[in-house]
Amino acid sequence: MTERPKTMCAVLLTGHGDFDKLEYHQDVPVPAPGPDEVLVHVSASSVNNTDINTRIGWYAKGDSEATDTGETAIEGAWTGEPIKFPLIQGIDAAGTIVEAGQNVDARRIGQRVIVQSCLNSLQQDEISPFLGSERNGGFAEYVVVPAADAHKITSEITDIELGAVPCAYGTAENMLTEANLKAGEQVLITGATGNVGLAAVQLAKLRGAQVHVVASPAKQQALMSLGVASCSDRDLAELKAKKASFDVVIDLVGGEHFGTLLDLMKPFGRLAISGAVGGAMANIDLRTVYLKNLKIIGCTEQSRESFVRLVGLINQGRLKPPVHTVYPLADLVSAQKEFMDRKHIGKIVIRIS
């Protein structure tokens, strides 16, 4: 672009708390890219669990819920560091590079990109900052990101569909990679109609695995239409009656049924977990873990390699994220409210510009 705008529209998170902590502004200064950064004109973002968790202070270990002022939420971010307010959230960002820093090839200007939510290029002590958490994110017309974490998109996928990709699909692909899911293996995915769960279903099928899911009865038909091998209710009653049969478990739920998931795994099985919407605490029998030689893998930090593979699937036209609803940026609160109702299947996308 020839001249950077002075201001932009953005939603600011002003502190931990309820929806009143989200403020829509039309006069936020447009950031300037540093030497190794690019300025992205954001076309779309989407709503994810982490947006809600950060807002309410859920990452504050030991606090069951945040106060309305957020004062008890000392550890407010993924990394355990306090959040610096005001913050522009939005862990997803898809758009077009409109300005490049002095160390970045100017030919990148005009590229259509998605930004890896886990900013690997800024990793320190094996921990990477996240977009919309440690750095301002995609709930704004413009965002500055490291050039190395902005990945070129060449497919005809729409901007709205692209906005649904980075966090959910990046997390899911990373979990499948860490669990080393192979063609022909049996994989069980919990929370299968959530953002990451639905992404994991699609990506596991692309790997040639036999996909089994856990979801509420009202949502099972939608999953069957995606070609899953079986659906089970969230009480796991049907699965408990069967022998251990899963090579891999992808768990987005945690909570009281976590121990049962271990019982359902074959010897030398691998479980990857990246969520605890069913509860952050779980009781397990450690004998199950060591006698069956199980691997339990926590997944927050995402590898660059898994995200590059994801971008390849998009550019090959092999991946199309389902979108449930699209909201304008100014209506972000309504989008989050719908998200928290948990009645949708597919991403709730925010159209930015």
C-alpha positions in Angstrom: 0.0 0.0 0.0 1.2 3.5 -0.7 0.3 5.0 2.7 -0.6 3.3 5.9 -3.9 4.4 7.4 -3.6 6.1 10.7 -6.5 4.4 12.5 -8.5 1.2 12.2 -11.5 -0.6 13.7 -10.7 -3.1 16.4 -12.2 -4.8 19.5 -10.2 -4.1 22.6 -10.3 -6.5 25.6 -9.9 -4.1 28.6 -9.6 -6.6 31.4 -10.7 -10.1 32.6 -14.4 -10.4 33.0 -17.7 -10.5 31.2 -18.7 -9.2 27.7 -18.5 -5.6 28.9 -14.7 -6.0 28.8 -15.0 -6.1 24.9 -15.1 -2.7 23.4 -15.5 -1.9 19.7 -13.4 1.1 18.7 -13.0 2.9 15.3 -9.9 5.0 16.2 -7.3 2.4 17.2 -3.8 3.3 15.8 -2.7 1.1 12.9 0.6 -0.6 13.9 3.8 -0.3 11.9 5.8 -3.5 11.0 9.2 -4.0 12.5 12.2 -5.1 10.4 11.2 -8.8 10.2 7.5 -8.2 10.3 4.6 -7.7 7.9 1.4 -5.7 8.2 -1.6 -7.8 7.3 -4.9 -6.3 6.2 -7.2 -8.8 8.0 -10.2 -10.2 6.1 -11.5 -12.7 8.6 -10.9 -14.2 12.0 -13.1 -16.6 14.1 -14.2 -17.3 17.6 -12.2 -19.9 19.6 -12.2 -21.3 23.2 -9.1 -19.4 23.9 -10.8 -16.1 23.3 -13.3 -16.9 26.0 -10.8 -18.4 28.3 -8.5 -15.4 28.2 -11.3 -12.9 28.6 -12.7 -14.6 31.8 -9.2 -15.4 33.2 -9.6 -19.2 33.0 -5.9 -19.7 32.5 -5.3 -18.5 36.1 -4.4 -21.8 37.7 -6.3 -22.5 40.9 -9.1 -20.1 40.2 -12.4 -21.8 39.3 -13.6 -18.6 37.7 -12.5 -15.0 37.4 -13.9 -12.1 39.3 -15.7 -9.5 37.3 -12.6 -7.2 37.7 -10.1 -10.0 36.8 -8.0 -9.1 39.8 -7.5 -12.7 40.9 -6.5 -13.8 37.4 -2.8 -13.4 37.8 -1.8 -15.9 35.2 -3.9 -14.6 32.3 -2.3 -16.1 29.2 -1.2 -19.4 27.7 2.4 -18.9 29.0 1.4 -18.0 32.5 2.4 -14.4 32.1 -0.1 -11.6 33.0 -2.1 -10.2 30.1 -1.3 -6.6 29.1 -4.5 -4.6 28.6 -5.9 -3.3 26.5 -5.4 -6.3 24.2 -6.7 -7.0 20.7 -7.7 -10.7 20.8 -8.3 -12.9 17.8 -6.0 -16.0 17.6 -7.0 -16.4 14.0 -6.0 -14.0 11.2 -6.4 -14.4 7.4 -5.8 -11.6 5.0 -3.4 -9.8 2.7 0.1 -8.5 3.3 0.1 -4.8 2.6 3.4 -3.6 4.0 6.7 -5.4 4.6 9.5 -4.6 7.1 12.9 -3.6 5.9 14.3 -7.2 6.2 11.3 -8.8 4.4 11.2 -9.3 0.6 9.0 -6.6 -0.8 7.6 -9.1 -3.3 5.5 -10.5 -0.4 3.3 -7.4 -0.5 0.0 -8.5 -2.0 0.3 -12.1 -0.8 -2.8 -13.7 0.6 -1.8 -15.4 3.9 -2.9 -17.1 7.1 -1.0 -16.5 10.3 0.1 -19.5 12.4 -1.5 -18.7 15.8 1.5 -20.1 17.6 4.3 -17.7 16.6 7.1 -20.1 16.2 9.6 -17.5 14.9 9.5 -15.8 18.3 10.0 -18.9 20.4 12.1 -18.5 23.5 13.0 -21.4 25.9 10.8 -23.6 23.8 7.7 -21.5 24.4 6.1 -19.4 21.7 3.8 -16.4 22.1 0.3 -16.7 20.7 -1.5 -14.2 18.5 -4.3 -12.5 20.4 -2.8 -13.4 23.7 0.8 -12.3 24.1 0.5 -10.1 21.0 -2.4 -8.2 19.4 -4.4 -10.4 17.1 -7.0 -10.7 14.4 -10.0 -8.8 15.8 -8.9 -5.7 14.0 -8.6 -4.4 10.5 -4.8 -4.6 10.6 -2.3 -6.8 12.5 1.5 -6.9 12.6 3.0 -10.4 12.6 6.4 -12.0 12.0 6.9 -12.5 8.3 8.0 -16.1 9.0 4.7 -16.9 10.6 2.5 -15.6 7.7 2.0 -18.4 5.2 1.1 -17.9 1.6 -2.2 -19.2 0.3 -2.7 -20.0 -3.4 -5.9 -21.9 -3.3 -9.4 -20.6 -4.2 -10.7 -21.1 -0.6 -12.7 -18.1 0.5 -11.5 -15.5 2.9 -14.3 -16.5 5.3 -13.2 -20.2 5.2 -9.6 -19.1 5.7 -10.5 -17.2 8.8 -11.7 -20.5 10.3 -8.4 -22.3 9.8 -5.4 -21.2 11.9 -6.2 -22.1 15.5 -8.6 -25.0 15.2 -6.9 -26.7 12.3 -3.4 -25.8 13.4 -4.1 -27.4 16.8 -5.7 -30.5 15.4 -3.0 -31.2 12.8 -0.4 -30.7 15.5 -2.2 -33.1 17.8 -2.4 -35.8 15.1 1.3 -35.2 14.3 2.3 -35.5 17.9 0.2 -38.7 18.3 1.8 -40.0 15.1 -1.6 -41.1 13.7 -1.1 -43.5 10.7 -3.4 -44.7 7.9 -5.6 -47.6 9.0 -5.3 -46.9 12.7 -8.4 -46.5 14.9 -8.7 -43.0 16.4 -11.2 -41.7 18.9 -11.9 -38.0 19.0 -13.8 -36.4 21.9 -15.6 -33.1 21.6 -15.9 -33.9 17.9 -18.3 -31.0 17.0 -16.2 -28.3 18.6 -13.7 -26.2 16.6 -10.7 -28.5 17.1 -12.6 -31.7 17.2 -14.3 -31.1 13.9 -11.0 -30.2 12.4 -9.4 -33.3 13.8 -12.2 -35.4 12.2 -11.4 -34.0 8.7 -7.7 -34.2 9.1 -7.7 -37.7 10.5 -9.7 -38.9 7.6 -7.2 -37.3 5.2 -4.6 -39.4 6.9 -6.6 -42.6 6.1 -7.5 -43.4 9.7 -10.7 -45.0 10.9 -12.4 -42.2 12.8 -14.7 -42.7 15.8 -16.2 -39.8 17.7 -17.8 -38.7 21.0 -20.6 -36.2 20.6 -24.1 -35.4 21.9 -26.9 -37.3 20.1 -28.3 -34.1 18.5 -25.0 -33.6 16.6 -24.1 -37.1 15.6 -25.9 -37.2 12.3 -23.8 -34.2 11.1 -20.7 -36.2 12.0 -21.9 -39.3 10.3 -22.3 -37.3 7.1 -18.6 -36.6 7.3 -17.9 -40.3 7.0 -16.9 -41.2 10.6 -17.0 -44.9 11.5 -19.0 -44.6 14.7 -20.5 -42.0 17.1 -20.8 -42.5 20.9 -22.7 -40.4 23.5 -20.7 -38.3 25.9 -21.3 -40.6 28.8 -19.1 -43.2 26.9 -21.5 -46.0 28.0 -21.3 -47.8 24.6 -17.5 -47.6 24.6 -17.1 -48.8 28.1 -18.7 -52.1 27.1 -16.1 -52.8 24.4 -12.5 -54.0 24.7 -9.7 -51.5 24.4 -9.6 -50.8 20.7 -8.1 -47.4 19.9 -4.6 -46.7 18.8 -4.9 -43.0 19.3 -7.2 -40.8 21.3 -7.5 -37.0 20.5 -9.1 -35.5 23.7 -10.5 -32.0 23.7 -12.7 -32.5 26.8 -10.7 -33.8 29.8 -12.8 -34.0 33.0 -14.3 -37.0 34.7 -14.1 -39.4 31.7 -10.4 -39.0 31.1 -9.6 -42.2 33.0 -12.1 -44.1 30.9 -10.3 -42.9 27.7 -7.1 -44.6 28.9 -9.0 -47.8 29.5 -10.2 -47.7 25.9 -6.7 -47.5 24.4 -4.7 -50.4 23.0 -1.3 -51.2 24.6 1.3 -48.7 23.4 -1.6 -46.3 22.5 -1.1 -42.5 22.2 -3.3 -39.9 23.7 -3.0 -36.2 22.7 -4.9 -33.6 24.8 -5.4 -29.9 24.1 -8.5 -29.0 26.0 -10.4 -29.3 29.3 -13.9 -28.0 28.6 -15.3 -30.9 30.6 -13.2 -30.0 33.6 -9.6 -29.2 34.4 -9.2 -32.0 37.0 -9.2 -35.7 36.3 -8.8 -38.9 38.4 -6.8 -41.7 36.6 -5.3 -45.0 37.6 -1.6 -44.7 36.9 -1.3 -48.4 36.6 -3.3 -48.2 33.4 -0.7 -45.8 32.0 2.4 -47.8 32.8 1.1 -51.3 32.4 -0.3 -50.5 28.9 2.8 -48.5 28.0 0.6 -45.5 27.1 1.8 -42.1 26.0 0.0 -39.0 27.1 1.0 -35.9 25.1 0.0 -32.3 26.0 -0.4 -30.1 23.0 -0.4 -26.4 23.1 2.9 -25.4 21.4 2.5 -26.1 17.7 5.3 -27.1 15.4 6.0 -25.2 12.3 6.2 -28.5 10.3 2.6 -29.4 11.2 1.3 -26.0 10.2 3.2 -26.1 6.9 1.6 -29.5 6.2 -1.8 -27.9 6.9 -1.1 -25.0 4.5 -0.2 -27.6 1.9 -3.5 -29.4 2.3 -5.4 -26.1 1.8 -3.3 -25.1 -1.2 -4.0 -28.6 -2.7 -7.7 -28.0 -2.4 -8.1 -31.0 0.0 -9.5 -29.1 3.0 -12.6 -27.0 3.3 -13.6 -25.8 6.8 -17.4 -25.8 7.5 -18.7 -22.4 8.5 -21.8 -22.1 10.7 -22.3 -18.3 11.1 -20.6 -15.1 10.0 -20.6 -11.9 12.1 -19.2 -8.5 11.5 -16.4 -7.4 13.8 -18.7 -4.8 15.5 -20.9 -7.7 16.6 -18.2 -9.8 18.3 -20.1 -10.1 21.5 -23.1 -11.7 19.8 -20.7 -14.1 18.1 -19.1 -15.1 21.4 -22.6 -15.6 23.0 -23.6 -18.0 20.2 -20.3 -19.8 20.5 -20.8 -20.3 24.3 -24.3 -21.8 23.7 -22.5 -24.8 22.1 -25.4 -25.5 19.7 -23.5 -24.9 16.5 -21.5 -27.2 14.2 -18.8 -25.4 12.2 -16.8 -22.3 12.8 -18.3 -18.9 13.9 -16.3 -16.6 11.7 -15.8 -12.8 12.1 -15.7 -10.8 8.9 -13.2 -8.1 9.4 -12.8 -6.2 6.1 
